[in-house]
Structures are given as C-alpha cells and as structure tokens.
C-alpha cells in the first residue's frame, strides 16, 4: 500500500479478525533516507472468560484456581477476585438470574507476575461455617475481560470465638444483670452461651453454677444482695466443635445501675428500599437523656437458619436526631444497611431489639418485645451498558391477576418528559440512553385491562448507564525539556459541548491518559505513563524521564476509561539535545516592537545563574550586550560603541 505525498494515514481493511493478526511494516522515505516501524496486530482477549475453580477449603480460607482458554495468558496484567457471604436460606442461586452488583462484593487485587503467572490465590479472612460466592475478572491494561463462572462453597466450622466485654452490675436487692458482646459469627452449628457464676472463690470452677443462655447476650440472675456482695462470672461460647471461655469478671455491691433512666417506648422501624436505608424511631423520658452513653441495636436475620444467633451494632449519641418535648424525647436514627453484618440475600426479615448503655457502661433491659422490618434488595436492574439498561423482575406474589407492566423512565434532574414503555413479560431492555447518566425508573403492574397507572403496585429504582471509550482525540501535544534526560509533556483534551456522549464523560469516567514515548531509531523500549494530572477541558501534563540525548522521539497521548482506550493524538516529534550542546545554541528571538525583543532559550532558566546576550545590529556600526542575573531577576544593560 503506497501513501500519496503529504498523506499521514491510511486505512487497511481486513477480511476478518484472524486474517488481520500478524506483523506489519511501515516505511517512510525522503531524500535523506528511510525509516521503518513495525506494528504487531494481535487478537483481543477482552471477551475471554476465565474458568474458576477451588480447592483446600478451610474454616477461614479458600484456594482459588483459574485458567485462560487461549495461550496469551501473559497479557493479563492483573485480576480482581470478587467474593461475598450468602444467606444459608438461599441455597440455589442461579447465575443467569442473579444480578452482579459490585457493591455487594469484597474485592482482592491479584498481580500474576508475583507468581510467574501461576493462576492460584488463597483468599483469607473468611468467616467459618459460611456459604460464599466467588467470581473473577481479568484485565489487559485497563480493559476488563468477561466475569468468570461463579463458584459456591461453604467454609468449614471451627470452635467459636472468645467472648469479649463481659460486664455486670447490681440491678436491685434481688437480682444481678450480666451482659457481653456477641461474636461476629457462630463458627459452627448448634450455637449458644453458658453463663458461669459463683460468690465462693474457694470452690473449683467445675462446681460453679452454670446456666445455658440462648439468643441474646444478656441475663438476669436472681439472688440476695448484701453490702458485702461480690460475684465472679465467666461466659463460654459453645457450638458443635467445642467451647471457649471468656476472662473472669467481678461484680460487687457498688456496681449498680442508674435508676433515673426509663425504658424505651414506641420503638419503630421504617425501610427505604430505594436507598437501602433503615429509619429507627423511639421515645424516652426527657430526664434520661443526659445519663445515656450510647444505644445497642440487637438484630438477627430470620431468613438464615440460625435464628438463635444475634448480632449487635453500637449507636453513638452523636448520630441521633432528637426532638425535645416537655416530658419525653423522640429519637431518630437513619443508617445504610451496609453497616449491618448481613449475609447476602434477595431480602431480609430483621428482628430488632434496642437497649441502653448508661454512663457506667451498664446495659439496661432491652425493649419489651422485638420489632420486625423487611428489607428487599433492589433486584430489578439486571445489567447496564453505555446506552441501555436491562431490567428483570418477579411477579408480585399477592396479586392473583397481572395484565402487564408499565415502565416510565427519564434521566434524573433533567425535567424531561417521561418515556413510557409497556410489556406483558417480566423483563425489558431500555435502549437509546446516554452513557454515564443516572436514570430514574418507575415499574408498575396493572391489574385491569385499561392499563391505568393507579391500578397496581409500583416501585422506583435508579440506575447509571455504563461508561464508553473516550470519543475525543487529545490535541496540542508538545514536549519541553527539563534537563538532559527528562521532558515535560503537555496536551489538551477538549470535549464537544454539543455531543451528549462527550458531556457525559465530564462526570469523571475518564480514568487517565496513556503517554506513549517511542524512539523509532533506537532499540529502547516504548515508555508508557499513566497520567492523572489536570482537569477535563484544560491542559494536562506528565513528566517523562530516561530519555537519551541526541535521540529523536515520537509522542502520542490517548485517554482511557474502564471500557477501553480512545483515539491516540497525532504524533509529536522532538529530538533531545546532545550533552555537549551549548545551552544557548540556536537561540531564537521574536520582535515585539522596535525597541523590545523576546528571547527563547532551549535550556530552562532555573539551571542558569546568569547569562550574557551579545547583540549585533546589522547595517549599524554598533553593538550591545545584556547581562541577565537570574538570582534577583534584574536586568542590567551595558552599551558599548566601537
């Protein structure tokens, strides 16, 4: 293929991808000689799906294995392992129906070069006796592959964790309260507590009184209290694998509670499924507020098999919203459900109790009866692309007849009219959308043939369309030498304000730039930098080192997002000055007016203490010199006449 004179590019059309794979050579000739560059075309691996498996499952770790179906596994520079805990209630997750939401997963970065591309990794820090899901994704540069197949496994059980924060106090003349912090996991089946206590330290531990305590880490012991009273306690956490004892704790007569604090009344829960938040509200006597140090929220998920296991969350006073009334206070607490230690499930049935910790760290009695709250995870969004959202949902259980569904959607805060779609199926694809845009979607079932909006239940969800590859080519690429081996590369990335795809990229989906510096006449490998400096629609820069004096370099810059790379800039060509070059060789000046000249030097002034500029005026019998001192940035002019 020949280029016409002054032609800078050509398009080579290939019959198919396989036909295009190979090595290409490009020659450029002029009267001074010929230059050759070689281009390697390889088939993309971004659609390759890693195959994932596991072995050596232990109580707190799992060994993962995977392989790549083609032979170019060494092109993957890193992998991300995704994993999450699953509810034991949902034993048959279907990967085709399940939504992959990265926010539901823990993530681990794996660099295959650390193991010489031996694709094995041991995930540690897992919870014993817990079902897990694992997935994997590979990356070639910043371009991701498909997700691997999911695998499901359950970690082995082990002895329970040791009980912490054992505490107790005298409640009244005939009872003592003992409480402790529950562990994060049962570590095995058949979990419960055993409370040991005695007021006679001379007897062996095997003769202490013991009581089995289930569910809540709180127990009231009935016994006579005297001024010389003292009680020694220990708590064991027990499961099918064994037990482990806590440290000793001593309770004496002076360990009493604050009688001023009243009980909690009107404890309520409201769920906000759209934002995955819970709103708790309760009332308490206004005189109690100053004596309360914090609240304890006890919760359990009834969708799990182990209903006897209770988890606890501490609620700080600073996080509460309080309305003060004459005789009572209304207390509100709003939080995202991600702070709760829940195994993943499509929905949760939470049983909640609330308790008070006073200024002496004594836990008062819990609310008289629990409250229940149902939390459903948003599961209508099945997948998103840069210009589409695919939805899937389940038919409402309580409705006997459904005639179809209405879907209304629009971009949030756009004040645009709703786009309305209707379907008789439980899935739909919303297309012709803008990338990186948040949409609000209302899904409504209608129960009559008139398809009226108010006929059936509805739900509102939000979704963000995916990113796209950068659509703009960087411009105005230039290089300015800093010293003999480093240059400052600058460029502009300007977006088209009339292009909706360009405007969407302003939201920050551009991850950075590749700065590629190549020396065609040298065996020096290409220098590739990832640059993140600057602001969209203004000038960017990057400092590139390891340059060789006297060498000619070609620079290209291209932006990238998580979806891939954009168009590269036009090549900028420059030559690094040789080491023996005079700092003011080839000095150029630009005439500003008849009396002023501006000089440009090819060496930065920060490396020069002073310089002398000699000027000879042609056709005039005179000359002048300027001595410039850069220490105090003063200019001294000395004129001489011949």
Secondary structure by P-SEA (a helix, b strand, c coil): ccccccccbbbbbbccccccbbbbbbbbbcccbbbbbbbbbbbbcccbbbbbbcccccccbbbbbbbbcccccccccbbbbbbbbbbcccccccccccccccccbbbbbbcccccccccccccccccccbbbbbbbccccccccccccbbbbbbbbbccccccccccccccccccccccccccccccccccbbbbbccccccccccccbbbbbccccbbbbbccccccbbbbbbbbbbcccccccccbbbbcccccccccbbbbccccccccccccbbbbbbcccccccccccbbbbbbbbcccccccbbbbbbbbcccbbbbbcccbbbbbbbbbccccccccccccbbbbbbbbbcccccccccccbbbbbbbbcccccccccccbbbbbbbcccccccccbbbbbbbcccccccbbbbbbcccccccccccccbbbbbbbbbbcccccccccccbbbbbbbbbbccccccccccccccccccbbbbbbbbccccccaaaaaaccccccccccccccccccccbbbbbcccccccbbbbbbbccccccbbbbbbbbbbccccccccccbbbbbcccccccccccbbbbbccccbbbbbbccccccccbbbbbbbbccccccbbbbbbccccbbbbbbbcc
